[in-house]
Amino acid sequence: MKILVTGAAGFIGFHTVSRLINDGHEVVGIDNLCDPATHAIKLARLSMLGIDIAALEPGKPQHSSAGSFDFIIMDILDRQAVQCLCMNRHFNCIIHLAALAGTKPSITQPEAFFDANTLGTQNMLEAARLCAVQHFFFTSSYVVHGDRAQSPLKENDDVDSPLSMYAGSKRAAELLCHTYSAAYRLPVTVFRCFTAFGSWGRPDSKPMVIAKAIADGTPITLLNDGYLVRDFTYIDDIIDGMMMALSMPPSGVHHAPYALYNIGRSKPITMLAFIQALESALGKPAIIERDHSSPLTKGESVEMYADTGKLEAELAYSPVWDYEEAVPIFGQWFAENYKITFNL
Ligand SMILES: NC(=O)c1ccc[n+]([C@@H]2O[C@H](COP(=O)([O-])OP(=O)(O)OC[C@H]3O[C@@H](n4cnc5c(N)ncnc54)[C@H](O)[C@@H]3O)[C@@H](O)[C@H]2O)c1
């Protein structure tokens, strides 16, 4: 298939492109390489994908030495450039991952989050419609559930009271995905991802922040005396699930060709257990400061994990990686690449 991946220099984008190239697809990746703080890891990921990063210029495709992959520095907000690219390349499928992520930064940058996540998604949907793309895949986030939702979280829970601009911009994008699917019969699959971890992770994500604190010997504050339950999901599970979804675009005869799935490990563990596994993997103890206050006072919930029954029933896929096996792999990668990742 000819596939466009947005956010190709990001964490999930990097793993997606690697898998697609290995599986023999013809891939084009775009990313605006925003945020100087994460520039180094984005360039390192592109290098791993066979891109000559010294030759990168905005708008100019760079061909990979590792397979059928072109990378272009392009902003998804540049509607004309995106439409032109889609018209010229005749993609069968768009995997739309580009976004600004994180609840905290979204509070102080509401416009940037709306632009990248909501308007950016609309631009990609419009390009997909104009170019008659056969399948549009979008990653949303479990944050749409807010901090008081009852776990396990289900796809049909009420998610219409977002609490941050990150959640609101993603929920709005989910609704746009449904609108395009219903109004233009565009097959759309949405994954609501739970916290992903793995090699080349996003530097501000919880697993990376914890690993860095252990490596640096800086304290980790644990709310609720350490009892926080989360659904850490290994990146390979997300990519395997995505590949399954790509092979089965939603059809829908009497309704929109639209499908939304949770993707999480659905085997919740405490934050403390995850930290302990990382301590073993990195061979260093964490400095833990216990905070007895309720997580809700800091905008966090006590338990947050997915019900993946729908994914299992409809796509015949269930995540398989347990943290006991995945964290040591992540820890080894982290120990070897810590400096590149944080530009030290
Ligand atoms: N990693 C997780 O745990 C997680 C959990 C839930 C949802 N998600 C979603 O999955 C997707 C990928 O997440 P990630 O962890 O890989 O994040 P990431 O930040 O590593 O990747 C996102 C990429 O999008 C690019 N981007 C941002 N704005 C852009 C724009 N206007 N034009 C072009 N490129 C732009 C960034 O440069 C970045 O490389 C996001 O949509 C995110 O909301 C991720």
Ligand as a Chemical Component Dictionary entry (heavy atoms), coordinates in Angstrom:
data_LIG
# 
_chem_comp.id                   LIG 
_chem_comp.type                 NON-POLYMER 
_chem_comp.pdbx_formal_charge   0 
_chem_comp.three_letter_code    LIG 
# 
loop_
_chem_comp_atom.comp_id 
_chem_comp_atom.atom_id 
_chem_comp_atom.alt_atom_id 
_chem_comp_atom.type_symbol 
_chem_comp_atom.charge 
_chem_comp_atom.model_Cartn_x 
_chem_comp_atom.model_Cartn_y 
_chem_comp_atom.model_Cartn_z 
_chem_comp_atom.pdbx_ordinal 
LIG N1  N1  N 0  2.653  8.065  23.373 1  
LIG C1  C1  C 0  1.536  7.868  24.074 2  
LIG O1  O1  O 0  1.546  7.302  25.182 3  
LIG C2  C2  C 0  0.205  8.330  23.519 4  
LIG C3  C3  C 0  -0.948 8.103  24.281 5  
LIG C4  C4  C 0  -2.169 8.537  23.779 6  
LIG C5  C5  C 0  -2.248 9.126  22.529 7  
LIG N2  N2  N 1  -1.127 9.344  21.819 8  
LIG C6  C6  C 0  -1.255 10.001 20.517 9  
LIG O2  O2  O 0  -0.477 9.316  19.542 10 
LIG C7  C7  C 0  0.074  10.256 18.601 11 
LIG C8  C8  C 0  1.569  10.114 18.539 12 
LIG O3  O3  O 0  2.082  10.319 19.862 13 
LIG P1  P1  P 0  3.635  10.262 20.182 14 
LIG O4  O4  O 0  3.771  9.783  21.568 15 
LIG O5  O5  O -1 4.335  9.581  19.069 16 
LIG O6  O6  O 0  3.959  11.833 20.191 17 
LIG P2  P2  P 0  5.244  12.588 19.596 18 
LIG O7  O7  O 0  5.220  13.969 20.165 19 
LIG O8  O8  O 0  6.459  11.786 19.798 20 
LIG O9  O9  O 0  4.916  12.628 18.039 21 
LIG C9  C9  C 0  4.057  13.581 17.453 22 
LIG C10 C10 C 0  4.788  14.181 16.254 23 
LIG O10 O10 O 0  3.907  15.104 15.619 24 
LIG C11 C11 C 0  4.707  16.186 15.144 25 
LIG N3  N3  N 0  3.841  17.359 14.964 26 
LIG C12 C12 C 0  3.242  18.103 15.923 27 
LIG N4  N4  N 0  2.568  19.119 15.352 28 
LIG C13 C13 C 0  2.733  19.006 14.002 29 
LIG C14 C14 C 0  2.291  19.759 12.887 30 
LIG N5  N5  N 0  1.529  20.856 13.050 31 
LIG N6  N6  N 0  2.640  19.360 11.654 32 
LIG C15 C15 C 0  3.420  18.254 11.479 33 
LIG N7  N7  N 0  3.895  17.511 12.505 34 
LIG C16 C16 C 0  3.550  17.873 13.755 35 
LIG C17 C17 C 0  5.767  16.397 16.214 36 
LIG O11 O11 O 0  6.915  17.063 15.708 37 
LIG C18 C18 C 0  6.051  14.963 16.651 38 
LIG O12 O12 O 0  7.181  14.432 15.990 39 
LIG C19 C19 C 0  -0.402 11.636 19.061 40 
LIG O13 O13 O 0  -1.552 11.963 18.330 41 
LIG C20 C20 C 0  -0.743 11.436 20.529 42 
LIG O14 O14 O 0  -1.734 12.351 20.945 43 
LIG C21 C21 C 0  0.097  8.956  22.277 44 
# 
loop_
_chem_comp_bond.comp_id 
_chem_comp_bond.atom_id_1 
_chem_comp_bond.atom_id_2 
_chem_comp_bond.value_order 
_chem_comp_bond.pdbx_ordinal 
LIG N1  C1  SING 1  
LIG C1  O1  DOUB 2  
LIG C1  C2  SING 3  
LIG C2  C3  SING 4  
LIG C2  C21 DOUB 5  
LIG C3  C4  DOUB 6  
LIG C4  C5  SING 7  
LIG C5  N2  DOUB 8  
LIG N2  C6  SING 9  
LIG N2  C21 SING 10 
LIG C6  O2  SING 11 
LIG C6  C20 SING 12 
LIG O2  C7  SING 13 
LIG C7  C8  SING 14 
LIG C7  C19 SING 15 
LIG C8  O3  SING 16 
LIG O3  P1  SING 17 
LIG P1  O4  DOUB 18 
LIG P1  O5  SING 19 
LIG P1  O6  SING 20 
LIG O6  P2  SING 21 
LIG P2  O7  DOUB 22 
LIG P2  O8  SING 23 
LIG P2  O9  SING 24 
LIG O9  C9  SING 25 
LIG C9  C10 SING 26 
LIG C10 O10 SING 27 
LIG C10 C18 SING 28 
LIG O10 C11 SING 29 
LIG C11 N3  SING 30 
LIG C11 C17 SING 31 
LIG N3  C12 SING 32 
LIG N3  C16 SING 33 
LIG C12 N4  DOUB 34 
LIG N4  C13 SING 35 
LIG C13 C14 SING 36 
LIG C13 C16 DOUB 37 
LIG C14 N5  SING 38 
LIG C14 N6  DOUB 39 
LIG N6  C15 SING 40 
LIG C15 N7  DOUB 41 
LIG N7  C16 SING 42 
LIG C17 O11 SING 43 
LIG C17 C18 SING 44 
LIG C18 O12 SING 45 
LIG C19 O13 SING 46 
LIG C19 C20 SING 47 
LIG C20 O14 SING 48 
# 
